[in-house]
């Protein structure tokens, strides 16, 4: 893929993804953030297509754009009190965030240089890519898969805790 047209298209989709993700973070309107998240998800799916990961790109569109984003938009639009709420998006912890950013970049670069790339060059896929993803998920990568499911469960419990209604005390 050394064609200059592919390079320009790749950087276009990368820029769309990064700028729309930044707009999600820094926007003060919930509706604008949700619609910017739509462009972020589509940009990530397009980057997956450039990586020849068609199955993951379709999964990205179906699960995130088709499911989660539509659910988020309906939830926001059906709640009248949140549509006109201004969000506080001030950066409060710039020093710890910057240290964490540089730490993550350093860890990724260390991994990249010690393993001589992100993936081994002698990987050969046999059969369907979907079959291979399923096999690898349930064999070599079962621990990260289960850790992600526990993280999502904790997020669901936290969201239910935050969304619960406060009952007033009758002990006054």
C-alpha positions as CSV (number, residue, x, y, z in Angstrom):
1,X,0.0,0.0,0.0
2,X,2.7,2.5,-0.9
3,X,0.3,4.3,-3.3
4,X,0.1,8.0,-2.4
5,X,-3.7,7.9,-2.8
6,X,-3.9,5.3,0.0
7,X,-1.7,7.4,2.2
8,X,-3.8,10.5,1.7
9,X,-7.0,8.6,2.4
10,X,-5.5,7.0,5.5
11,X,-4.4,10.4,6.9
12,X,-7.9,11.8,6.1
13,X,-9.7,9.1,8.0
14,X,-7.1,9.4,10.9
15,X,-7.7,13.1,11.0
16,X,-11.5,12.7,11.1
17,X,-11.1,10.2,13.9
18,X,-8.8,12.3,16.0
19,X,-10.6,15.6,15.5
20,X,-14.1,14.1,16.1
21,X,-12.8,12.3,19.3
22,X,-11.3,15.6,20.5
23,X,-14.7,17.3,19.8
24,X,-16.4,14.5,21.9
25,X,-14.1,15.3,24.8
26,X,-14.1,19.1,24.7
27,X,-17.7,19.8,23.6
28,X,-20.1,21.3,26.2
29,X,-23.2,20.0,24.5
30,X,-24.2,16.4,25.0
31,X,-25.9,16.1,21.6
32,X,-22.9,17.5,19.8
33,X,-20.7,15.1,21.6
34,X,-22.9,12.1,20.7
35,X,-22.9,13.0,17.0
36,X,-19.1,13.6,17.1
37,X,-18.8,10.1,18.6
38,X,-20.6,8.8,15.5
39,X,-17.8,10.2,13.3
40,X,-15.2,8.8,15.6
41,X,-16.7,5.3,15.4
42,X,-16.9,5.4,11.6
43,X,-13.4,6.7,11.4
44,X,-12.1,3.8,13.5
45,X,-14.1,1.4,11.3
46,X,-12.4,2.9,8.2
47,X,-9.0,2.5,9.8
48,X,-9.8,-1.2,10.4
49,X,-10.7,-1.5,6.7
50,X,-7.3,-0.1,5.9
51,X,-5.7,-2.7,8.1
52,X,-7.5,-5.4,6.2
53,X,-9.6,-6.3,9.3
54,X,-13.0,-6.3,7.5
55,X,-14.7,-8.4,10.2
56,X,-13.6,-6.1,13.0
57,X,-14.7,-3.1,10.9
58,X,-18.2,-4.5,10.4
59,X,-18.3,-5.4,14.1
60,X,-17.4,-1.8,14.9
61,X,-20.2,-0.4,12.8
62,X,-22.8,-2.9,13.9
63,X,-22.0,-2.9,17.7
64,X,-20.9,0.6,18.3
65,X,-22.7,2.7,15.7
66,X,-25.7,0.5,15.5
67,X,-26.1,-0.4,19.1
68,X,-24.4,1.7,21.6
69,X,-24.5,5.1,19.9
70,X,-28.1,4.8,18.9
71,X,-29.0,3.8,22.5
72,X,-27.0,6.8,23.8
73,X,-28.7,9.2,21.4
74,X,-32.2,7.9,22.2
75,X,-31.4,8.1,25.9
76,X,-30.2,11.7,25.6
77,X,-33.0,12.8,23.4
78,X,-35.7,11.3,25.5
79,X,-34.4,13.0,28.6
80,X,-35.5,16.6,28.3
81,X,-33.5,17.9,31.3
82,X,-30.2,16.7,29.9
83,X,-30.6,18.1,26.4
84,X,-30.0,21.7,27.5
85,X,-27.5,21.0,30.2
86,X,-24.1,22.6,29.9
87,X,-21.3,20.2,30.7
88,X,-18.3,21.1,32.8
89,X,-15.3,20.0,30.7
90,X,-12.5,21.9,32.4
91,X,-9.2,20.1,32.7
92,X,-8.5,19.7,36.4
93,X,-5.7,17.3,36.6
94,X,-3.3,18.3,33.8
95,X,-0.1,17.1,35.5
96,X,-1.2,13.5,36.3
97,X,-2.9,13.2,32.9
98,X,0.3,14.3,31.1
99,X,2.4,11.9,33.1
100,X,0.0,9.1,32.4
101,X,0.0,10.0,28.7
102,X,3.8,9.9,28.5
103,X,4.0,6.7,30.5
104,X,1.6,5.0,28.1
105,X,3.5,6.3,25.1
106,X,6.7,5.1,26.6
107,X,5.3,1.6,27.4
108,X,4.0,1.3,23.8
109,X,7.3,2.4,22.3
110,X,9.2,0.0,24.6
111,X,6.9,-2.8,23.5
112,X,7.3,-1.8,19.8
113,X,11.1,-1.7,20.0
114,X,11.7,-4.8,22.1
115,X,9.3,-7.0,20.0
116,X,10.5,-5.5,16.6
117,X,7.0,-4.5,15.6
118,X,3.5,-4.9,16.8
119,X,3.0,-8.4,15.4
120,X,5.3,-11.2,14.4
121,X,6.0,-11.3,10.7
122,X,5.6,-15.1,10.4
123,X,1.9,-15.2,11.3
124,X,0.0,-17.2,8.7
125,X,-3.8,-17.4,8.9
126,X,-5.5,-20.6,7.7
127,X,-9.2,-20.8,7.2
128,X,-11.7,-18.1,7.9
129,X,-10.6,-15.0,9.7
130,X,-13.7,-15.2,11.9
131,X,-12.8,-18.8,12.9
132,X,-9.3,-17.7,13.7
133,X,-10.5,-14.7,15.8
134,X,-12.8,-17.0,17.8
135,X,-10.1,-19.6,18.3
136,X,-7.5,-17.0,19.5
137,X,-10.1,-15.3,21.7
138,X,-11.0,-18.5,23.5
139,X,-7.4,-19.9,23.7
140,X,-4.5,-17.4,23.9
141,X,-6.4,-14.3,24.8
142,X,-9.1,-15.7,27.2
143,X,-7.7,-13.7,30.1
144,X,-7.9,-10.3,28.5
145,X,-11.3,-11.3,27.1
146,X,-12.5,-12.1,30.6
147,X,-10.9,-9.0,32.1
148,X,-12.7,-6.8,29.5
149,X,-16.0,-8.5,30.4
150,X,-15.4,-7.8,34.2
151,X,-14.6,-4.2,33.3
152,X,-17.8,-3.8,31.4
153,X,-19.7,-5.4,34.2
154,X,-18.2,-3.0,36.7
155,X,-19.1,-0.1,34.4
156,X,-22.7,-1.4,34.1
157,X,-22.9,-1.6,37.9
158,X,-21.5,1.9,38.3
159,X,-23.9,3.3,35.7
160,X,-26.8,1.7,37.5
161,X,-25.5,3.1,40.8
162,X,-25.3,6.6,39.4
163,X,-28.7,6.4,37.7
164,X,-30.6,5.2,40.7
165,X,-33.2,7.5,42.2
166,X,-32.5,9.0,45.7
167,X,-35.4,8.4,48.1
168,X,-35.8,11.0,50.7
169,X,-35.4,10.0,54.3
170,X,-38.7,9.8,56.3
171,X,-36.9,10.0,59.7
172,X,-37.2,13.8,60.1
